[in-house]
């Protein structure tokens, strides 16, 4: 992808709502070889060129594709909305906030409306990807080029033709395109790692639905009250002499400022 902020929304929708073929093509087009995947219920480590007899070389994308395929089998119809998508260009990390309604088709009355933040670690890579094809330019037609030049009023002069200074427009265009492809060109990014982050009350909805999320939420309130009681009763410990000792390491902001100064110098 050349513009992650614009393309990620359609990529996420295709991964969750597309056909199995679209899911497979999207994973092998936008995920880097050896990509990793982390979810509260499953994990895919990074591996490349794993040789399987009778199959060939595989990488971790085959497991990511299997996860999305099983995800589609469990819930064939997924209602999904991208609430926000922010890309940190400094760290090449994208944060995609998603709201989805996940329903297991063979479980009666199963309906899990959940929110999550998908953290996508992006890595620059060569362009184009291995799955894309480049359409070669059509063969040069001198007669067609001459007719087009006459129609546009840009027919080369007789002197330019005899001296060989008049080059076909398509040839010059092709040369400029080759120069652009040979240079840096636009950056392309691939997903190196996907982390799906859920609140506890959210991913509990997958197995215990809303009653289970309510139980977890009630327990969280109890834990908050316990924190309040502990803070009131044990507040004298905060004023103990050993609590006033500063950490031997500098603050994170000071380290960052020092690093920035070192780069500028």
PLY file of the C-alpha trace (Angstrom):
ply
format ascii 1.0
element vertex 265
property float x
property float y
property float z
element edge 264
property int vertex1
property int vertex2
end_header
0.00 0.00 0.00
1.24 3.48 -0.83
-1.12 5.47 1.41
-1.95 3.43 4.55
-4.24 6.10 6.02
-6.54 5.79 2.99
-6.13 2.12 2.09
-6.27 0.42 5.48
-10.02 0.87 5.88
-10.79 -1.08 2.71
-8.13 -3.67 3.56
-9.64 -4.35 7.00
-13.14 -4.56 5.54
-11.98 -7.04 2.90
-10.23 -9.20 5.49
-13.37 -9.44 7.63
-16.21 -9.21 5.13
-14.70 -10.39 1.84
-14.94 -13.78 0.21
-12.33 -16.46 1.06
-10.55 -15.70 -2.21
-10.48 -11.96 -1.44
-9.18 -12.67 2.06
-6.36 -14.84 0.70
-5.37 -12.33 -1.99
-5.42 -9.43 0.49
-3.21 -11.25 3.00
-0.61 -12.24 0.41
-0.64 -8.77 -1.14
-0.51 -6.53 1.94
1.12 -8.73 4.62
4.89 -9.10 4.52
6.40 -12.59 4.38
6.97 -13.74 7.95
4.29 -11.42 9.36
3.09 -12.07 12.91
-0.42 -11.99 14.37
-1.51 -11.57 17.98
-5.04 -11.93 19.34
-6.42 -12.76 22.80
-7.38 -16.22 21.52
-4.59 -17.07 19.06
-1.06 -16.15 18.01
1.04 -16.61 14.87
4.84 -16.48 15.25
7.09 -15.32 12.46
8.59 -17.91 10.13
9.71 -17.94 6.50
10.58 -20.54 3.89
9.25 -23.48 5.89
9.60 -26.40 3.50
6.70 -28.85 3.69
7.03 -32.08 1.64
4.50 -32.17 -1.15
3.47 -28.54 -0.59
6.57 -26.41 -0.98
7.85 -23.41 0.97
5.43 -21.68 3.32
5.59 -18.69 5.61
3.52 -17.44 8.50
0.94 -15.87 6.21
-0.57 -19.30 5.62
-1.61 -19.41 9.31
-2.94 -15.85 9.21
-5.04 -16.80 6.18
-6.34 -19.85 8.06
-7.36 -17.68 11.03
-9.32 -15.31 8.82
-10.88 -18.24 6.98
-12.05 -19.80 10.29
-13.23 -16.36 11.41
-15.38 -16.22 8.26
-16.70 -19.74 8.79
-17.81 -19.01 12.35
-19.51 -15.75 11.43
-20.37 -15.62 7.71
-22.07 -12.24 8.04
-20.09 -9.72 10.08
-21.28 -6.18 10.64
-18.21 -3.97 10.89
-17.49 -0.25 11.09
-14.12 1.53 11.07
-14.47 4.28 13.66
-11.01 5.77 13.19
-7.70 5.10 11.48
-4.53 6.94 12.49
-1.05 6.32 11.10
2.05 7.41 13.00
4.49 8.12 10.18
7.39 8.45 12.62
7.08 4.88 13.89
5.17 3.36 10.92
2.41 2.11 13.21
-1.28 2.34 12.34
-4.07 2.34 14.92
-7.44 1.19 13.61
-10.45 1.37 15.94
-13.10 -1.13 14.91
-16.66 -1.87 16.01
-17.97 -5.24 14.93
-20.90 -7.55 15.61
-19.70 -11.15 15.67
-22.34 -13.89 15.52
-21.61 -17.62 15.53
-24.17 -19.05 13.13
-24.66 -22.44 14.85
-25.05 -20.99 18.39
-28.61 -19.74 18.98
-28.93 -16.07 19.90
-25.16 -15.55 19.79
-24.43 -11.88 19.13
-21.27 -10.18 20.35
-21.00 -6.43 19.68
-17.37 -5.64 20.51
-14.85 -2.85 20.04
-11.15 -3.32 19.52
-8.05 -1.45 18.44
-5.98 -3.18 15.79
-2.35 -2.07 15.94
-0.64 -2.63 12.59
3.13 -2.41 12.42
4.07 -1.36 8.90
7.34 -2.02 7.13
8.55 -0.47 3.85
9.21 -2.96 1.10
10.01 -3.26 -2.60
7.42 -2.24 -5.16
5.56 -3.83 -6.77
4.73 -6.84 -4.61
5.12 -10.36 -5.88
1.39 -10.77 -6.37
0.95 -7.74 -8.58
1.46 -7.73 -12.32
2.59 -4.89 -14.52
0.81 -4.41 -17.83
3.43 -3.83 -20.54
3.00 -0.73 -22.71
1.49 -1.28 -26.19
3.93 -1.54 -29.11
4.86 1.73 -30.73
2.84 2.53 -33.85
4.57 5.19 -35.97
1.52 5.81 -38.17
-0.77 6.23 -35.16
1.74 8.56 -33.53
1.94 10.67 -36.70
-1.87 10.92 -36.96
-2.10 11.92 -33.29
0.58 14.56 -33.75
-1.24 16.04 -36.73
-4.55 16.12 -34.83
-2.98 17.83 -31.82
-1.02 20.27 -33.94
2.32 19.05 -32.60
3.67 17.49 -35.81
7.50 17.74 -35.79
9.19 19.85 -38.41
10.93 18.41 -41.48
14.34 19.49 -40.16
13.73 17.79 -36.82
12.74 14.54 -38.54
15.74 14.50 -40.90
18.22 15.23 -38.12
16.67 12.57 -35.87
15.76 15.02 -33.09
12.06 14.18 -33.12
11.51 11.27 -30.77
8.14 9.51 -30.52
6.05 10.79 -27.63
5.31 7.29 -26.41
9.03 6.51 -26.30
9.79 9.56 -24.18
6.87 8.76 -21.91
8.08 5.21 -21.50
11.56 6.44 -20.70
10.25 8.82 -18.06
8.19 6.02 -16.55
11.22 3.77 -16.46
13.23 6.51 -14.79
10.51 6.97 -12.22
10.37 3.21 -11.58
14.13 3.04 -11.37
14.25 5.88 -8.84
12.85 5.98 -5.37
9.22 6.52 -6.36
6.40 6.30 -3.82
7.00 4.17 -0.76
5.07 0.96 -0.33
4.21 -0.46 3.06
3.36 -3.98 4.16
1.87 -5.23 7.41
4.65 -6.79 9.45
2.67 -7.38 12.63
-0.99 -7.21 13.64
-2.03 -6.87 17.27
-5.75 -6.94 18.11
-6.29 -5.29 21.49
-9.53 -5.84 23.41
-10.70 -4.68 26.79
-11.44 -7.65 29.07
-15.15 -6.87 29.01
-15.06 -6.92 25.20
-13.36 -10.21 24.40
-15.36 -11.96 27.16
-18.42 -11.25 25.01
-17.19 -13.80 22.47
-17.73 -16.70 24.89
-20.01 -15.36 27.65
-21.91 -12.69 25.70
-23.18 -9.63 27.55
-23.95 -11.37 30.88
-20.32 -12.41 31.15
-19.17 -8.88 30.30
-21.47 -7.54 33.02
-19.93 -9.91 35.58
-16.42 -8.78 34.60
-17.49 -5.14 34.77
-18.93 -5.66 38.26
-15.68 -7.26 39.40
-13.74 -4.30 38.03
-15.88 -1.95 40.12
-15.16 -4.04 43.21
-11.44 -3.86 42.44
-11.71 -0.07 42.11
-13.32 0.17 45.55
-10.55 -2.01 46.97
-7.98 0.39 45.47
-9.77 3.30 47.15
-9.82 1.59 50.53
-6.17 0.58 50.25
-5.11 4.09 49.19
-6.87 5.63 52.23
-5.69 3.12 54.82
-2.12 2.77 53.60
-1.48 6.36 52.53
1.13 6.87 55.33
3.40 4.44 53.50
3.55 6.84 50.56
5.15 9.45 52.82
7.83 7.04 54.01
11.45 8.18 53.53
12.27 5.52 50.95
9.44 6.76 48.72
11.24 10.11 48.23
14.32 8.52 46.63
14.46 9.31 42.93
15.12 6.65 40.34
18.76 6.43 39.19
17.76 6.56 35.54
16.64 9.77 33.75
13.07 10.41 32.76
11.85 9.19 29.40
11.40 12.76 28.17
15.01 13.63 28.99
16.28 10.59 27.11
14.21 11.49 24.07
15.38 15.11 24.14
19.00 13.99 24.42
18.58 11.65 21.44
17.05 14.42 19.34
19.95 16.74 20.14
22.43 14.05 19.16
20.71 13.62 15.78
20.76 17.34 15.03
24.45 17.64 15.85
0 1
1 2
2 3
3 4
4 5
5 6
6 7
7 8
8 9
9 10
10 11
11 12
12 13
13 14
14 15
15 16
16 17
17 18
18 19
19 20
20 21
21 22
22 23
23 24
24 25
25 26
26 27
27 28
28 29
29 30
30 31
31 32
32 33
33 34
34 35
35 36
36 37
37 38
38 39
39 40
40 41
41 42
42 43
43 44
44 45
45 46
46 47
47 48
48 49
49 50
50 51
51 52
52 53
53 54
54 55
55 56
56 57
57 58
58 59
59 60
60 61
61 62
62 63
63 64
64 65
65 66
66 67
67 68
68 69
69 70
70 71
71 72
72 73
73 74
74 75
75 76
76 77
77 78
78 79
79 80
80 81
81 82
82 83
83 84
84 85
85 86
86 87
87 88
88 89
89 90
90 91
91 92
92 93
93 94
94 95
95 96
96 97
97 98
98 99
99 100
100 101
101 102
102 103
103 104
104 105
105 106
106 107
107 108
108 109
109 110
110 111
111 112
112 113
113 114
114 115
115 116
116 117
117 118
118 119
119 120
120 121
121 122
122 123
123 124
124 125
125 126
126 127
127 128
128 129
129 130
130 131
131 132
132 133
133 134
134 135
135 136
136 137
137 138
138 139
139 140
140 141
141 142
142 143
143 144
144 145
145 146
146 147
147 148
148 149
149 150
150 151
151 152
152 153
153 154
154 155
155 156
156 157
157 158
158 159
159 160
160 161
161 162
162 163
163 164
164 165
165 166
166 167
167 168
168 169
169 170
170 171
171 172
172 173
173 174
174 175
175 176
176 177
177 178
178 179
179 180
180 181
181 182
182 183
183 184
184 185
185 186
186 187
187 188
188 189
189 190
190 191
191 192
192 193
193 194
194 195
195 196
196 197
197 198
198 199
199 200
200 201
201 202
202 203
203 204
204 205
205 206
206 207
207 208
208 209
209 210
210 211
211 212
212 213
213 214
214 215
215 216
216 217
217 218
218 219
219 220
220 221
221 222
222 223
223 224
224 225
225 226
226 227
227 228
228 229
229 230
230 231
231 232
232 233
233 234
234 235
235 236
236 237
237 238
238 239
239 240
240 241
241 242
242 243
243 244
244 245
245 246
246 247
247 248
248 249
249 250
250 251
251 252
252 253
253 254
254 255
255 256
256 257
257 258
258 259
259 260
260 261
261 262
262 263
263 264
